[in-house]
């Protein structure tokens, strides 16, 4: 029970960082390309929480947020590059944050205090901080990769929508409602984890080399 509570309090700030960085990156990029409306306001943390996506973060260490609305059609008519960059901006932000926190985790020596590392130095305040930084690294790198899968409501689905002919867009939108259910089933079956396994192993290898 103690370990469960500890993991919850370590994961929560890491998940918050992943959601905020993902959605604010999308918001800033879309606003830069004039693909938002003033009445949509800012991203807002609470408004971006998707209950199912949040549970996925806690149980599978990857998940999704409720996307900030973006006028992708306006971007598509202007330039494909702007549309694709906006769709990818959240994943790019997650990847960048994951790399930065990973470097901090290993180069600062925090990894010596993490309960997820062998030969841990026991020290509660330091070990809690180390585990938060560890999960921030893992959650953000996982989220960056996971969001490239072309299933709604993930970023990969937005990219596919931008690239397919307009005649096929209605067909894709029709099946968006089944996206969350599909992601849940694939995660429970371990298929998503299998897709992500080569990249996660590569990331762990890099981490060991840095350490």
N, C-alpha and C positions, 0 to 999 in steps of 0.2 A: 504493500500500500504506500509506504514511504517513497519507494523508487518511482511508483506511478505518479505521485504528486510532484516529486522532484522533476521528472521528465516533463510534466505538464508545464511547470513554471519555467523550465529552460526552453521548451519549444515555443511557448507563447510569444516572447519578444522576437524570436527568429522568424516565426510565421508573419507577425506584424510587419517586420522589416521587408519580407518578401512581397507581401501584398502592396505595401506603400510604394516601394521602389518600382514595382511592375506597373501599377496604375498611374502613378505620378509621371513616370517616363512616357507612358502613352498619352496622357493629358498634355504634357508640355510639348511633345512632338506634334500632336494634332493641332494644338493652338498655334504653334509656329507655322503650320501649313494652312491655317484658317479653316480647319475642318471640324470646328466645334461651334456651339451656339451659346451666347451669354446666359440664356435661361437654363442651360444644363448645369451651370455653376462649376465648382471644382470637384475633384474626385471624391474627397471625404472618405475617411476610413470605414465607418460603420456602413455606409451605403455600398461599399465595394465588397462587403463580406457576403459570400454565397454559403449558406449553411452546409450543403453537401460538400462543396469544395473545401470548406474549413475542416470538416471531419476527415476528409482525405489527407489533409496536411498532418493531422495528429496520428492517424493510423498508418499511412503509407509514406509519410515524409515528402510528399509532393501533392499538389492540388491546384486549385484555381480560384480566382476571385470573380466578382460580378464586373464584367468589362465596362469601363467608362465609355459612354456612347461617342462614336466617331462617325462622321459622314464620309465613309470610305468611297461612296460613289462619286462624290465631288473630287476626291483625290485621284480616283481611277481615271476620271475624264481629263484631269489636269496632267498627271504623270504617274505611270506605274511605280516609278522609284519612290515617290512620296508615299503612296499607298502601302507599299511593301515595307518601307522603313518604319512607318507608323505602326503597322501590325507587328513588326519585330522589336520595336523599341522596348517593350516590357521585358522580353526575354534577354535582350542585350543588357538592360539594367540589372536584371537578376544575375546574369553571368558575371558582370563586372563586380557587383557587390560580393558574390561568392568568391571570386579570385582575391579581392582585396582582404576580405575577412580570413580567407585561407592563409594568405601571406602573414597577416597579423598573428593568427593562431600559431603558426610554426616559427616564424622568425623572432617573435617576442618571447618565445619560451612558454607561452600559455599552455601548449600541448602537454607539458610535463605535469600540469595540474588537472587535466581532463580525466574524468572517470572512464572515458572511452579509449584511452590510450594505455598500453602496458606500462608498468612501473610508474604508476601515478603517485605524485607527492600529495599527501593528504593535507588539505587546508581548505576549510569550507568556503570562505568568501572567494578565494582564488579559483577553487574548483567549480563553483557555480558560474562565475564569469567565463571560465574556460569552456564550460559546456554550452553556454549561451552562444559564444563565438563559434564553437564547433558546429552547432545546429544551424546557425546563420549561414555558415559556409555550405553545409550539406543541403539545407532546404532551398537556398537560392540557386545552387548549381542544378539540383534536381528539377526545380521549377522552370529554369531556363530551357532545359532539355525537354521536359514533359510538355511544355506549351507549344513546341514545334510539331507535335502530333496533329495531323489534319482532321481532328474530330471536334465539333462544336462543344463547348464554347471556347476552345483553345485558339491561340494565335495562328496555329497552322491552318485551321479551317478558314480564317479570314484571308490568309495568303492564297489558298486554293480558290476562294471566291473571287479574288481579284484577278486571277490568271485565267480562269475558264471563260469560254464564250458567254455572252449575256443570255443566250438561249438556255444555258444549263444552270444559271443562277437560281431560278425559281425552284428547280428540282432539288438543289442543295439546301435552300432555305426551308423547304418542306420537311426535310428530315432533321433539322436542327434540334427539334424537341427530343429526339431520341439520343442525342449526343451524350448527355449526362448519364443516362442509363447504360449506354454502351461503355463509357469510361469506367463506371462502377463495376460492371460485369467483367471487363477485361482486367481490371485491377485485382478483383477477388480471385480470378483465375490465374493471376501471376503473369499474364501476357505483357502488360505494360512494363512490369519490372524486367521481364526478359528482353524487351526491346531496348530498355535503358541500360542493361547490364554492361555491355562493352564500354560505354562512355563512363559509367560510374567506376568501373575497374581502372580505367585509364586515369581518372581523377585521383583515385586512391594511390595509384602508383606514383603520380607526380607529387602527392602529399608526402609519401615516404621518402622520395628523393630529396625534397626540400628539408625534411626533418633530419 
